[in-house]
Amino acid sequence: MPESQDPDRPQDGPDRERLAEVRERIVELDHELIRLIGERRDLVLEAGRIKEALGLPVMDPAREAIVVRRAAERARELGVDEELARDVVWRIIASARSAQTGTTEWGPPPPPVDESP
């Protein structure tokens, strides 16, 4: 079968052009996502420095849980996979936690231990 008739080979034309446009937009969005993640990380680190200066605990698992729930709610509103949103936000939070504490863990923090007698 001649190469031009191969059904598995994408043909030139409007579909090929649209594919190139879509791929270009994906690259642009990837760059924007990375920029936003970096900006968010910088703000989280600044918040940590401010909390430390105020004598407040830097880590706040309850606040982290609120942030993740809010992201999942927004994902649901936008028709985005909630689990994906939770995973991404937890990973971003874990990265900031690692930068603040020097650890390498990621994911949701373990549940609090009840130390009451």
C-alpha positions as a Python dict, from the first residue, in 0.01 Angstrom:
ca = {
    (1, 'M'): (0, 0, 0),
    (2, 'P'): (148, 341, -89),
    (3, 'E'): (245, 557, 209),
    (4, 'S'): (-9, 825, 110),
    (5, 'Q'): (-292, 569, 148),
    (6, 'D'): (-176, 430, 483),
    (7, 'P'): (-476, 484, 719),
    (8, 'D'): (-243, 502, 1022),
    (9, 'R'): (-41, 793, 878),
    (10, 'P'): (-191, 1135, 950),
    (11, 'Q'): (-257, 1329, 631),
    (12, 'D'): (-164, 1689, 566),
    (13, 'G'): (-442, 1944, 570),
    (14, 'P'): (-670, 2118, 820),
    (15, 'D'): (-652, 1838, 1075),
    (16, 'R'): (-273, 1839, 1069),
    (17, 'E'): (-270, 2218, 1109),
    (18, 'R'): (-518, 2200, 1396),
    (19, 'L'): (-307, 1933, 1567),
    (20, 'A'): (-4, 2163, 1546),
    (21, 'E'): (-210, 2451, 1693),
    (22, 'V'): (-338, 2233, 1976),
    (23, 'R'): (12, 2111, 2058),
    (24, 'E'): (144, 2468, 2057),
    (25, 'R'): (-131, 2575, 2299),
    (26, 'I'): (-50, 2278, 2523),
    (27, 'V'): (313, 2394, 2540),
    (28, 'E'): (196, 2746, 2626),
    (29, 'L'): (-30, 2613, 2902),
    (30, 'D'): (249, 2393, 3039),
    (31, 'H'): (471, 2700, 3065),
    (32, 'E'): (194, 2894, 3240),
    (33, 'L'): (128, 2607, 3481),
    (34, 'I'): (495, 2593, 3574),
    (35, 'R'): (507, 2970, 3621),
    (36, 'L'): (197, 2959, 3844),
    (37, 'I'): (333, 2669, 4048),
    (38, 'G'): (655, 2865, 4105),
    (39, 'E'): (463, 3177, 4202),
    (40, 'R'): (247, 2977, 4443),
    (41, 'R'): (555, 2812, 4596),
    (42, 'D'): (717, 3152, 4650),
    (43, 'L'): (405, 3283, 4825),
    (44, 'V'): (380, 2974, 5045),
    (45, 'L'): (744, 3010, 5147),
    (46, 'E'): (687, 3378, 5225),
    (47, 'A'): (381, 3288, 5433),
    (48, 'G'): (594, 3036, 5620),
    (49, 'R'): (857, 3299, 5696),
    (50, 'I'): (589, 3540, 5817),
    (51, 'K'): (428, 3275, 6039),
    (52, 'E'): (769, 3187, 6182),
    (53, 'A'): (836, 3555, 6259),
    (54, 'L'): (497, 3577, 6430),
    (55, 'G'): (572, 3268, 6637),
    (56, 'L'): (301, 3067, 6463),
    (57, 'P'): (348, 2707, 6355),
    (58, 'V'): (470, 2694, 5997),
    (59, 'M'): (290, 2369, 5920),
    (60, 'D'): (-90, 2374, 5932),
    (61, 'P'): (-243, 2040, 5825),
    (62, 'A'): (-599, 2167, 5884),
    (63, 'R'): (-537, 2459, 5648),
    (64, 'E'): (-383, 2223, 5391),
    (65, 'A'): (-698, 2007, 5401),
    (66, 'I'): (-916, 2315, 5344),
    (67, 'V'): (-704, 2416, 5044),
    (68, 'V'): (-736, 2068, 4892),
    (69, 'R'): (-1112, 2055, 4951),
    (70, 'R'): (-1150, 2397, 4790),
    (71, 'A'): (-952, 2280, 4486),
    (72, 'A'): (-1169, 1968, 4455),
    (73, 'E'): (-1487, 2177, 4477),
    (74, 'R'): (-1361, 2413, 4207),
    (75, 'A'): (-1261, 2118, 3990),
    (76, 'R'): (-1612, 1975, 4025),
    (77, 'E'): (-1764, 2311, 3925),
    (78, 'L'): (-1543, 2320, 3615),
    (79, 'G'): (-1597, 1957, 3517),
    (80, 'V'): (-1235, 1865, 3594),
    (81, 'D'): (-1140, 1534, 3755),
    (82, 'E'): (-1158, 1601, 4132),
    (83, 'E'): (-903, 1332, 4218),
    (84, 'L'): (-657, 1478, 3972),
    (85, 'A'): (-707, 1822, 4127),
    (86, 'R'): (-657, 1681, 4478),
    (87, 'D'): (-344, 1493, 4371),
    (88, 'V'): (-192, 1798, 4204),
    (89, 'V'): (-267, 2030, 4496),
    (90, 'W'): (-139, 1779, 4753),
    (91, 'R'): (182, 1743, 4551),
    (92, 'I'): (229, 2121, 4538),
    (93, 'I'): (164, 2147, 4912),
    (94, 'A'): (407, 1863, 4981),
    (95, 'S'): (673, 2034, 4773),
    (96, 'A'): (635, 2353, 4975),
    (97, 'R'): (640, 2151, 5297),
    (98, 'S'): (962, 1984, 5182),
    (99, 'A'): (1118, 2321, 5103),
    (100, 'Q'): (1023, 2449, 5448),
    (101, 'T'): (1126, 2142, 5646),
    (102, 'G'): (1393, 1979, 5432),
    (103, 'T'): (1198, 1652, 5404),
    (104, 'T'): (1122, 1460, 5087),
    (105, 'E'): (776, 1322, 5166),
    (106, 'W'): (475, 1399, 4950),
    (107, 'G'): (102, 1351, 4963),
    (108, 'P'): (-148, 1422, 5234),
    (109, 'P'): (-6, 1443, 5582),
    (110, 'P'): (-77, 1152, 5814),
    (111, 'P'): (-382, 1196, 6036),
    (112, 'P'): (-313, 1374, 6364),
    (113, 'V'): (-230, 1150, 6658),
    (114, 'D'): (-464, 1187, 6955),
    (115, 'E'): (-229, 1236, 7247),
    (116, 'S'): (-499, 1304, 7507),
    (117, 'P'): (-479, 1086, 7821),
}
